[in-house]
Amino acid sequence: MTTITIHLDGEELEIEGEQRLGAIIPDRDPRCSVAVIRPVSRESTRTSSYRITTTRGEITVEPAGDEEPVFNSPVFSRQYPIHWHDRYAAAFGPFSSDIRPARVAHLYERGDVILGCGGYDPKRSYLIFSKMRHSADFGAGKNGGIIGRVVSGMGVLDRWTTGDTITRIEQVISWADTSRSFTTTERDIILEDGMEIVTRAVITAQGFSPDGIDTTTAKSVEHLLLTLREGLFTVSRSGSTHIVDLSRSETDVPEEIYLPRREGVVTVRTRGKSRGGIYLYIEDIPASPAHTVVGQITRGIELARLAREGDFLCVTVQPERFDLLGKTLPRAQEIAGEREITLTIDTPGEERVVVDQVPSTTLECLQTRRVELTTVPFGKVIDISLDDEHAPASCEIFRKLTGLHQHRIGRLPFFFHFEDVYLFKPSIPKGVTIIPENTPHDTVPAMTLAITNDSRKGSGLVGVRTTDNSEFGPTSEPFDGTNIIGRILEPEKLKDYQEKETVFIREAGK
């Protein structure tokens, strides 16, 4: 029986007999596109790419020069720690080689990979990566010792620090030829020898590191974690330098860190109509004051390179978001225990729900390892359902007004109650437009939740009736001024609230 070798998310697999793509990724979300990189013929081995896996992420190197690539050497079957690094370069080793140091300086460009040595001693050789254009004497040969160039993962060079290690070097199939490389949701593709499959991209949040937490970007990183909390990146647009997810666009995000947008960098746009969009970069471009850096792709950049508009990509963001709002208190305590975070609770009890946490962002919680929780009894939390199918714009506005767009629990200020009507008056930010949508035509059933649209003076008022009505909507407006957005599932809890109190709401099943 024929055996073929493929690479699945960087891991080598040997497969016997004819197999299809779906057989090796049975648990992957069927909505997600995967990158399929078919093998291509090469004239010689020195034109093949090599993947260098490090503790800060992966880079791909294309060998350069006329000599047989040293990456094939048995010496690189071992792991090598970073020996030194500065703003110009980083060196891994030492190991023994047969280079002959020329004892002269050479000019290097960003991304050059150099074979050099310390003290002009070949027995103390290093694999050196140039981070920027500069001139230096690295104890290299007369040709400068350039043995390759980084073609993918350039941003990883800027993340290396003391303690990082090269864990593996392996030859891979080039994925630059897009005529034989593509993304697909089809699972019936027959696997070929040498094929590379990439199913997921891994993003490490800016400021997150095993060595410590930097909270400079805490608020903008929280937006990243919120946008990608379901593990899906929606490719709203695909360009030559980036792909972007606009699923939470028109969201205000603070400008926290201004850096060059290197390949693999993840940013959030902070200005304009697309503010709140998540950008993944596949080429180096200059910094922009309209973008704040929130992370770095550390695995699977091939997926971003090949993605097309309309694709859904599976992504993992490190760390996982820490948000306890809307959780029952026992579940919140369980999650905090798993994350090794100490909780201070206002009122202990099994039948309580978390409505606030301090600090509010994930990075701050992970840095302090202590979180204060505010809770309320179950009786103070009302479950609702929203009708996104018939009123998508109005439901999205309602979520933003109540906080449900950020957390699993929201707040509604109780305005007043008369007869069978309960009214709530959230604060409406300037510029919010509530167009008529899903207006009723006949009888409005009891427990229907609605919001007044801009055709009426009371635009933004939210209401619910406890009885059917064929003349007026839940906010006591005529039908043409009423947008139906969902239902109250626990109306019996409304009677326990007093005017000017805050009503806590949750979306059922979320």
ChimeraX attribute file (.defattr): number of C-alpha atoms within 10 A of each C-alpha:
attribute: neighborCount
match mode: 1-to-1
recipient: residues
	/A:1	7
	/A:2	7
	/A:3	10
	/A:4	17
	/A:5	16
	/A:6	22
	/A:7	18
	/A:8	16
	/A:9	15
	/A:10	17
	/A:11	9
	/A:12	13
	/A:13	12
	/A:14	10
	/A:15	17
	/A:16	10
	/A:17	10
	/A:18	12
	/A:19	15
	/A:20	15
	/A:21	18
	/A:22	17
	/A:23	12
	/A:24	15
	/A:25	15
	/A:26	10
	/A:27	8
	/A:28	14
	/A:29	15
	/A:30	15
	/A:31	14
	/A:32	22
	/A:33	25
	/A:34	29
	/A:35	27
	/A:36	25
	/A:37	27
	/A:38	22
	/A:39	19
	/A:40	14
	/A:41	8
	/A:42	11
	/A:43	7
	/A:44	8
	/A:45	12
	/A:46	21
	/A:47	14
	/A:48	18
	/A:49	23
	/A:50	24
	/A:51	22
	/A:52	20
	/A:53	20
	/A:54	21
	/A:55	17
	/A:56	22
	/A:57	22
	/A:58	26
	/A:59	22
	/A:60	22
	/A:61	26
	/A:62	20
	/A:63	25
	/A:64	17
	/A:65	13
	/A:66	8
	/A:67	9
	/A:68	14
	/A:69	18
	/A:70	15
	/A:71	21
	/A:72	15
	/A:73	10
	/A:74	8
	/A:75	13
	/A:76	18
	/A:77	13
	/A:78	12
	/A:79	15
	/A:80	21
	/A:81	17
	/A:82	21
	/A:83	18
	/A:84	15
	/A:85	17
	/A:86	12
	/A:87	10
	/A:88	17
	/A:89	24
	/A:90	22
	/A:91	24
	/A:92	20
	/A:93	21
	/A:94	19
	/A:95	16
	/A:96	14
	/A:97	18
	/A:98	10
	/A:99	19
	/A:100	16
	/A:101	22
	/A:102	16
	/A:103	15
	/A:104	14
	/A:105	15
	/A:106	18
	/A:107	10
	/A:108	22
	/A:109	15
	/A:110	17
	/A:111	23
	/A:112	24
	/A:113	26
	/A:114	24
	/A:115	23
	/A:116	28
	/A:117	29
	/A:118	16
	/A:119	13
	/A:120	19
	/A:121	16
	/A:122	21
	/A:123	15
	/A:124	15
	/A:125	25
	/A:126	27
	/A:127	22
	/A:128	26
	/A:129	25
	/A:130	25
	/A:131	23
	/A:132	16
	/A:133	14
	/A:134	14
	/A:135	12
	/A:136	15
	/A:137	18
	/A:138	25
	/A:139	27
	/A:140	27
	/A:141	22
	/A:142	14
	/A:143	12
	/A:144	22
	/A:145	26
	/A:146	21
	/A:147	24
	/A:148	24
	/A:149	21
	/A:150	22
	/A:151	18
	/A:152	21
	/A:153	28
	/A:154	24
	/A:155	27
	/A:156	22
	/A:157	22
	/A:158	17
	/A:159	12
	/A:160	19
	/A:161	16
	/A:162	11
	/A:163	11
	/A:164	16
	/A:165	19
	/A:166	21
	/A:167	16
	/A:168	16
	/A:169	21
	/A:170	16
	/A:171	15
	/A:172	20
	/A:173	20
	/A:174	23
	/A:175	22
	/A:176	14
	/A:177	12
	/A:178	14
	/A:179	9
	/A:180	12
	/A:181	21
	/A:182	20
	/A:183	24
	/A:184	18
	/A:185	17
	/A:186	14
	/A:187	16
	/A:188	11
	/A:189	13
	/A:190	11
	/A:191	23
	/A:192	18
	/A:193	14
	/A:194	18
	/A:195	21
	/A:196	26
	/A:197	26
	/A:198	20
	/A:199	22
	/A:200	24
	/A:201	22
	/A:202	17
	/A:203	25
	/A:204	22
	/A:205	26
	/A:206	24
	/A:207	16
	/A:208	21
	/A:209	13
	/A:210	5
	/A:211	7
	/A:212	10
	/A:213	17
	/A:214	15
	/A:215	18
	/A:216	14
	/A:217	22
	/A:218	24
	/A:219	20
	/A:220	28
	/A:221	28
	/A:222	23
	/A:223	24
	/A:224	25
	/A:225	23
	/A:226	19
	/A:227	23
	/A:228	22
	/A:229	16
	/A:230	11
	/A:231	19
	/A:232	19
	/A:233	24
	/A:234	21
	/A:235	22
	/A:236	17
	/A:237	16
	/A:238	20
	/A:239	13
	/A:240	9
	/A:241	16
	/A:242	22
	/A:243	25
	/A:244	24
	/A:245	25
	/A:246	22
	/A:247	17
	/A:248	18
	/A:249	19
	/A:250	16
	/A:251	19
	/A:252	16
	/A:253	22
	/A:254	20
	/A:255	18
	/A:256	16
	/A:257	15
	/A:258	14
	/A:259	14
	/A:260	15
	/A:261	25
	/A:262	22
	/A:263	23
	/A:264	28
	/A:265	29
	/A:266	27
	/A:267	28
	/A:268	28
	/A:269	28
	/A:270	23
	/A:271	18
	/A:272	12
	/A:273	12
	/A:274	19
	/A:275	20
	/A:276	27
	/A:277	25
	/A:278	29
	/A:279	25
	/A:280	27
	/A:281	26
	/A:282	27
	/A:283	19
	/A:284	16
	/A:285	13
	/A:286	8
	/A:287	14
	/A:288	13
	/A:289	12
	/A:290	15
	/A:291	27
	/A:292	25
	/A:293	26
	/A:294	28
	/A:295	24
	/A:296	27
	/A:297	28
	/A:298	23
	/A:299	24
	/A:300	23
	/A:301	26
	/A:302	25
	/A:303	24
	/A:304	24
	/A:305	26
	/A:306	21
	/A:307	24
	/A:308	19
	/A:309	14
	/A:310	13
	/A:311	21
	/A:312	23
	/A:313	24
	/A:314	23
	/A:315	22
	/A:316	21
	/A:317	20
	/A:318	15
	/A:319	15
	/A:320	16
	/A:321	20
	/A:322	20
	/A:323	22
	/A:324	24
	/A:325	22
	/A:326	25
	/A:327	19
	/A:328	21
	/A:329	26
	/A:330	15
	/A:331	15
	/A:332	20
	/A:333	17
	/A:334	12
	/A:335	16
	/A:336	18
	/A:337	12
	/A:338	9
	/A:339	14
	/A:340	12
	/A:341	16
	/A:342	15
	/A:343	17
	/A:344	13
	/A:345	16
	/A:346	12
	/A:347	12
	/A:348	13
	/A:349	14
	/A:350	11
	/A:351	13
	/A:352	21
	/A:353	27
	/A:354	25
	/A:355	23
	/A:356	18
	/A:357	19
	/A:358	14
	/A:359	17
	/A:360	18
	/A:361	20
	/A:362	19
	/A:363	27
	/A:364	21
	/A:365	24
	/A:366	22
	/A:367	15
	/A:368	12
	/A:369	15
	/A:370	16
	/A:371	19
	/A:372	15
	/A:373	20
	/A:374	18
	/A:375	23
	/A:376	20
	/A:377	15
	/A:378	15
	/A:379	15
	/A:380	17
	/A:381	22
	/A:382	21
	/A:383	17
	/A:384	19
	/A:385	18
	/A:386	22
	/A:387	15
	/A:388	13
	/A:389	10
	/A:390	16
	/A:391	18
	/A:392	15
	/A:393	16
	/A:394	27
	/A:395	22
	/A:396	15
	/A:397	19
	/A:398	24
	/A:399	18
	/A:400	16
	/A:401	20
	/A:402	20
	/A:403	16
	/A:404	19
	/A:405	18
	/A:406	16
	/A:407	18
	/A:408	19
	/A:409	26
	/A:410	25
	/A:411	20
	/A:412	21
	/A:413	18
	/A:414	22
	/A:415	18
	/A:416	16
	/A:417	18
	/A:418	8
	/A:419	8
	/A:420	14
	/A:421	17
	/A:422	23
	/A:423	23
	/A:424	24
	/A:425	19
	/A:426	17
	/A:427	12
	/A:428	15
	/A:429	10
	/A:430	6
	/A:431	6
	/A:432	12
	/A:433	15
	/A:434	18
	/A:435	16
	/A:436	19
	/A:437	19
	/A:438	19
	/A:439	22
	/A:440	18
	/A:441	11
	/A:442	11
	/A:443	13
	/A:444	21
	/A:445	17
	/A:446	17
	/A:447	22
	/A:448	22
	/A:449	27
	/A:450	30
	/A:451	33
	/A:452	30
	/A:453	25
	/A:454	17
	/A:455	13
	/A:456	14
	/A:457	11
	/A:458	15
	/A:459	19
	/A:460	26
	/A:461	23
	/A:462	28
	/A:463	27
	/A:464	27
	/A:465	27
	/A:466	18
	/A:467	14
	/A:468	16
	/A:469	16
	/A:470	13
	/A:471	14
	/A:472	19
	/A:473	31
	/A:474	32
	/A:475	25
	/A:476	20
	/A:477	19
	/A:478	16
	/A:479	22
	/A:480	18
	/A:481	26
	/A:482	31
	/A:483	28
	/A:484	30
	/A:485	26
	/A:486	20
	/A:487	19
	/A:488	24
	/A:489	16
	/A:490	13
	/A:491	17
	/A:492	11
	/A:493	16
	/A:494	18
	/A:495	9
	/A:496	9
	/A:497	14
	/A:498	13
	/A:499	14
	/A:500	13
	/A:501	14
	/A:502	16
	/A:503	21
	/A:504	22
	/A:505	23
	/A:506	18
	/A:507	18
	/A:508	13
	/A:509	7
	/A:510	8
